[in-house]
Every structure is written in structure tokens, then in C-alpha cells.
């Protein structure tokens, strides 16, 4: 959500003097091997990373208007999923990017900038901490949040007195993942409940909305020094630019999205210029990663480490005259952005920084040199159980560490089509050793006493319910037996098919097509956990609940501790009314994950419905101790208070849930129940209507609203509400039975009433209202003169009624209505 923090997350950090620090240096023997190997293939340039320079160490020229470096503002714009070679400043003619072209003319273009990962979270974490993924611990989307101990660019500039604001274009960078560290304002209000099915990349807002929020914040900043981060997500698939870009780039949606982002970047630049701030502001435009666009068989990104996803745009415009109109040809890394910005504003870098300042290269004060660029993707491992990938680029060569290793000469083969691994084994072996040395060194930089922060269980459960397929296996690297994992190159067809199914699942009416793809995937490779999980989701969406549970169980066979599959099984049992089976699932979750607040409040709700209020209260108390802001826990606490006879306390707790999350499902439903208890039918009707405005598929709200319409004599609305209840949940037994009874009362659609009654009995044979179905059928038969049939149905109803009474007596109480 959007917010302004009144206090920093923690006290400002002491910043060490800006001195040279040891870097990851290639071994002398490695350099010698590469030089020897290069005799036949051309010289290999390989030099060590240079230490960060202070501002005073580089002559950038005098700043205009007598401004000091410390007074400069900073604007960082990250272009998600944007390839360097699809932009005007990098020579591409197929898209109009006038604003980027201007920034390139007036600033510095880094022609060979490399990202650390082809995924949004790890790449942004590297950009803003100047640490590689093995060091900062964010190595995949949706697996781990950025730890609070990491020192970010925003924290460093905030502690130096800058106002800080971030404006985010996609849920993948929501504050729950830790990227809000150091920002006073972080605009990330994404509501997952509004989406039928998502991936982490599927919840976004257009660049115009992001720019609107940023411009409004900049107005409020006034003359204060600021650091702003603006994140544009539009180039991410599916490519659907707004007009006029849709028409201009008809059939070329990716180019259209880039042109659209450029236009919104122009609004930011124009606003700064209008206020006289552009020449007091460092503007950095960086890609987080690229897009394969079908190269090497990959449609999007995340799977491979080829240049289409690793080479990114990096353009920096500063007020320094010495940085005007320059191009830097040698290799740089997005890890270098943070120390470069700090150098340009005359601030020392924190000791945690492992990148280098590029200020000297930007001004031409230092000679061009070559660096090395590490990248990794754990996505194939974490999501599918196939091998992870790591790569190293140095000089003209790029090595990819995979079950079948790859080596490319990027000068001769920029498209990476010819694998030289067998022909250049000396080069490849040396680069593999260097790559693994970098990985080991970066991993050692992660404090061993501080474990990776895992995503909160509530978030993971919501993602699972909405379609995110991550299995979160999460190992730090491949096992000792490297041959045990499949090479992603051999799995790209399966990967593309799974992605296609995921895209289809997001659209109404395409579920059958998604199922067909996934069913073939699990035939071709029955070990793909994600495919079984997605297949379960699709069956559940289609109302095939038992089949859905069967698919989740197949995923559990492959990964017995897969808590998301357990969560979805329990949630599906809950939907089926099999509360004890659901409770068993939530209890199992708590054994695996004792801090799982989602399992606690779901189990607490079941116990509250069973009048086991002491158990329910204990569970909710524990949940709120773990996560005091959890809306669901406050909602269930309201149910408990209501059941304990404290109607006012119950309503207050539910309203607290709404304060935490105004869109929380079920909160207005519970307020309606409490209004009913007070006899305030008009208020109850209004609360049910609000619930349905926000959650139109809440079948119990439709049903209860129908009951109230019946009490006030509004039969047409009652009929409509009952119909909507069973349309929203075709497995809702009581809805079928009450709709059948209503048709009987109205003396219309009696054949439909019989069908509904029979279906209601079938769906809920143990329901306490199941006898009603037999009595409805008996009454209709009697009206039609079918005496024997009527007597038979009436007798069935009496026997079922007696069985229900005996069961309830055995259970020792009445069954509460489900809140």
C-alpha cells in the first residue's frame, strides 16, 4: 500500500571511510591460462575489478549553479523486462524512443551492461545493494524477501538526508518482499483478491499510473533533496500497450510497450525540467533483465542466461559537463549502479558494496577496462526441479555452467549459436573455476548467523490459491551429483508449454485448453511438480474438486513437504464442506510450519464454527502474536467474540480486519451476521450487498441475502439470490435445497425443484437440512397424485431427519452457521 513512514525502520548506519576494498580478483594462473588459450582465438582481455573512487578522485567538471555534489537529486527508473538491443540508443530502428534518445545524447550510454539474473526480484536486489544474489540471498522470485540487514541505496541516501519515494509497477516488488527498505513512501497497493489467477508477474499497473503517483509525490517534496525510484513493468508479457501505441505497433506489442514506457519517462523528465530540477538531478535508466523473444527457444525470460535476458540498457544523465554525450564500450554490471550514484553525489559507499564506481569511465578520466559479469538463474531448479544455471562473461568469452556446459565467443558469435566448449576447453575450464570461485566468495558474504528470510505463509497461501505455481524447493545450489538434474536446454519445450497453460488459465473460458496442455506435460514428464499443482488448480476452478485434490496429492508424492499443495487440499476440503478433513490439513501444515498464520486462522475458524471456542481463541491469539497485522486473524477473532456473546467486541474485531485490509473477504459477511443477530435486517442486507460488491462469488452471502429477502417478502430478489448462490458454488447443497423449496412455495418450475432437491441431497447427504429435499419431492409427488412415491420420499426424509438428530445429539450440540 502507499504510505509515508514517520520513523526509519532502524537507526542510521555508520558508514565506513571511502577506501579501497578487496575485490573478487581472477587468479594469476587463470589469467595465464586464458592468455595462452587466446593465442589461437585472439587475445583475451581480463583485468581485476578496480576499487571504488571517491568523488574528489575523479574530475567530472564543475557543477552548474554552484551546486555541490551532496545537493544533487537522484531519479532511478528501472525498465522491467527490457532488452538493450530493442532501444533507439542501442541502434534499434524498430521503435521510437525520443526520451531515451535524448538522455543518451546528454548522458552516458553503457553499451555492455550485464544483469545478475533474468528475474525481477534478484536483479533489483543486486541493483540496490551492489551485491550478487548468493550474497544478498534473493535468488528467485517469490522465495525469499530481501533481509533487513542488507544496506540499500535508499537507506544510504535517506540517512544522508534525502527524501525517499518508490513507485512500483508490479506486485513482484511489493513491500512484503523487502524492497521498501529506506523509503519513506512506497506506493505498492496491489490487491491479489481481484485476480482470477496470477503469477508474481501477473499483477501490475500501467506506467501512466506509476508516473502519476511519482509526479504527485515530487510535488509534495518541494525543494527538498530527493531520491526517487520509478519502476515500469509494461514490457513484461503479455504485451498489450495502450493506444495510440497499440495501433502504431500493431503486431509488435513488445516494441509498443517500450515506446509507451518512453512516453511516461518523458513525463518525469519534463516535470523535472519545468521545475528547473533536471540539471540538479542524476537520472539513471536501467533494465533489470531482458526478454528472450523466442531466441534459443525461450519465449520470455527466467529460464536461460543468454544475452537477450542478461544484457540490459544502462543510461546515466548527470549535471556534470564531463559526462555529456559519452558511450562506454567495456563490460559493466548493474552491481555498479549503487556505488556510481553514491560517488556522483559525493557520498562514501557502505562496506557491504561489492560493485565499483563507473564515474571515471563516464567522464573519460580513466581508461576503458574490462570487468567480469556473473549471472545466475535458480528458476529451473526452484520451480521445476531441473538444474540451475550460472554464467560468467569476461572479455570476449561467456561461459554457462550447466549439465552440458557452454562457451561462446561474443565478438564472433553475439547470438550465442556456436558452443565452443569442446574446442576451447582450457578457456572454459578456467572460466568455470573462476565462476565457482565468485559464487563461493559471494556466498561467504552472507552472514551465516542470519538465515534467509522466507516469505510469510499468508502471502504464499494466497498466491497458491490464486494460481502461482512456485514449488519453493529453494536449495542454494545443485547437488553433489550434478548429473542428477536435467539440463534446462532439454526441457525448454515443457517449460514453454507450462507457461502457455499458465497464460491460458488467466482468461475466462480457456481453462480446458490449459488442462489439455498440462495433462500432456505430466504424461511427458511426470516428475514436474509445478504441472501437477497447476493441474489441481485448474480442476478446482472448474468445480472438479475431487480431481483437483488428486492432482495436489500427486505433487505431494513428489515433494512430501510441499506446504502449498497441503494448503490447497485443505482449502478445497473446506469448500466441499468437509471441515474435519480440512482441519486435518491445517494441522499438518502447523506441524511442518509452526508459524503458518494462514493455517492457524483457518483452523480457528473451523473450531469457532464447531463451538470449540477455547481452541479457536488459542489459535487466533498465537496467530496475532506472530503477525499482529493479519486481517484474517482479526476477522476470526470477531467470529469468536460474537459466538461468546460479545456482539460489540465481535464487530470491533471485524472492523479492525477491514482497517488492515478493506477488501478482506468475509468481513462484511460477518458484520451482516451480527446485524441479523441484533434483528437489524436492513443493516444486514446492506452488509451482505457490500460483501457481494467486493466479492461477487461469495455464495454464502448470496444465500443469506436470499433468506433475508424472503423474510421481508421480496420473493423475486430471493429467487435471484438463491440462483446466484448455486451459480457461484455448484457444490453448495443447502443452496440447491432452499431453491427447490422456494420453487415449491411459488408453485413454479416443479420439475426443476425435484432436480435441485435430488442434487442437494446428493451433495450434502449428512447435512441437517438434507431431509428438506425429500419433503420437497414428496410434496410435489402428492400434488401430482403420485401417492406411493410421495409416501416413499416422506419416509426417506423422516429416516434422514432421525439420523441427523442422533448425530447432533452425539456431537453434543447444534451446528453453527458458517461465518
Steps between C-alpha positions, in 0.01 A plus 500: 500500500604861473632641821740748655711373784545742787797311638775311319496122525816519709759752610729643232800280437856613556668533161860391467763729344505482122809287455610229264359162590605155391314381193443167333820476295583242237787279594829556322505141380153542351605810307803316366286207385260732323779691327654176378164374385444827317800456272284316248181689563621855556621677813284480811466820703465419870577750770407519864215706634619843611424650836229765533625857459384792706337797331811710562710240316331552165486830315145522368504872441325772695132467576272782375340759726759444770329176603706264713498122435323445833212718376419287195172311470486145369232342278535131418259358243508123457355362179386148574556230235672741261772388260777743417495412130134601465559867584592794278820592690627148431442522126154347469292664226168327569379715789473871573667591831557878483543544875756222535672637190523841665636360826756305298611813313528699820642223716695175490394179326651180634500273198575177685317501834427161655233399750551248779184299429218477243236555771363816656561444870861378492602757238350793693652374824843506333437845350412655836749317727798464264525135598460183297200272561697237698603783734167680553299176493222603257556238232157445348165673483273429795735284704672739742462862601795739503638477854476805722872475566580584138612860445311655209556808288177650636613454860838655428351807332224532759755493779683776311189719518315430175124457476435153359206368297440191288223440245457140399345355185454135606418287802829316457661804672232541768636617835450155653806389303721749687569753224346786698806528725603863525192645330276739691232455234453171316204483262422132447126460559425173319187301584544131418135425574391672180683254275370164384846345470843650524868454483725744682535682170126510437398784735600835360400859435566700188794739478264798487361410844851454639610832353189673640590386852863602460412845367255560783768407754757725334261794537484433873878476532533864399857623518624212717775279364354168387567148382215355292472152353244446224435147374333445162381144439320537168751314279419181692276250321223507398584794275194723478592869469228765523401718208644654291791261546280195444411619152841644414671175594228263386636147519812620684372531853840483668624799301174681574545449873853641481379806308225548758745479792719756324204738484442467874868547571462820301237624745748462784780674313268780389379558856856524630593737220196720558600546863865565418604173662625298205847655518507432872402135463687184409269294278577128474301279264579130539348174387465233764520221242403442140263278304595203281227562239533145373878481484638160602140381520411719798201723453540721807771495768617338822607164360823563307798736537560606141569862410140576409410489869835595661610800290296798617480872429684736733487873427612765749445874458669725754545876542878455463625645167763225468230232470322645198460292186727210589480130426682238708573185302652277766308257718330634813254345744177625656678434831699816414197733503484559877868593550490715185205703627656541842828609339320758285329655804824501697394231746709204617373151427415266787748222565249246372527634144682269258448692175725779374437861415476573129546875546849492353384313190206739462727804487778341297734558794596134514591273216250241386550169669326166510312354789333167555126444524344225709140393448281216623155353470364267768157512338530164320609339826256664739194480280550174311776297662736536203855632519573859591726705270793736563699702251812712485587753233859623475650671199367346183400173661192388686479171688173341616532237772235237423484120494620542139729805528505777240767744386443783251722755329274806511714700258461244224170350614288763680186285455666213692429238235832313496604322820883499515522295818673201343728713282607742776512273803788690660305825488182330617668318788668817622177696482309224678749508786481881518119487490486259788754707692277806464199297610682367807632845593158664459333227705750556780397866511158396627522499882463140608318597818226669300280256307320600182169666578218289362179642360222514756265199482191714447649646183603159372159352570326785318733457205434126496123551510525747212717289275869573567677175419824538695604185682755688709744212528760767561838320523801730482649311208512177310571173686840331507389264226463759224379245252194436716323810369372558148659762278250784441593489131330161485187629674427821315203350314338389827576839653335685211194276517464558875530874444236481228266315736565763765407780260184318389392446860482876553219536249140398544397218272853378431529259792433190288786593269730545800397161637568330166853641492576409861364148466739439212789657696459255789488213252825617340668569835308379808765645734409867437347606831382834367293336226313276747439800725372716213281216380346478847431872492328473164275211605401686817417813299276288280321356801658154465609504861579133552712494184678813618587338831634196314743721304619675815566157651715410200706812569531392864626159395788675326557751783349383830574830676340712227290718725318681219351172379391419856349850525300458181377155600378639832341803333322275251365276774377818669319596183342155487371535856730222623625706789667220697704401195590866457592529867728197469678676213548822694630302798751331273610841374563613856718195559710590197489877553411599860493871408248454220237760586282405203458147638438634850216733416337253260509232768378752756204585279403134474523456877292813553229362275503181707461703822847390611563860591787448744703317234411763242602786727835338584577457131410859417699636793807317372438622143478863612813462712683393183343757268299774676392661170346183355148597394374143492591441862309810613204386294492159670546665838184693423316173433623360833394808696161488329456133591601579860211744521709814462333648193666842539844343542439278201404790278801701618740216413349458153529874440865476603540237227349746252740771615789263430352399164187682375446228241522208741268225390231407754531804726178669385335158498576464870377851574177401327466192721545717807239746376262206450562391859397849613186479285619782274399346169549815291856539630568133438375528142729799440804311636428195283467728199837663574657155533363404159608826339857414599479123466222407254579129530435478876225241477406505869445875481262445208323226696461698822389804307234281339379389843461862609320596181259217582445637850413845366274350230712581196459168315650609162825607665497192720474281192782688326726478808449124540575446132820706529602299805509170311643664188788622717543157657339207317600277795294696755245246623289736713469741208349230280260389774374848589457596135296182451281593798451851362385367163254279690370799696463700179334201331720533194781302333407189698704264280800727563415492871521118499834512320636758743379302802659179372826682430498662844454160669783357288735786586422510873356167617610570857378858507243583766279647226534197268160366618346812348584367154297184556206697636502737200495204260227329706284813490534532122415132451194540725379798299527289189303213653804273524406377849734201526799699377413781740481264798833343406676839482340615827623185674850562366484849638392378844782244513757756394361751753532242777860422397586869510344541844692201637826629359448845646413350836818297488701810412347675802371814341358671201702584192562870468446675173824553314632854526 
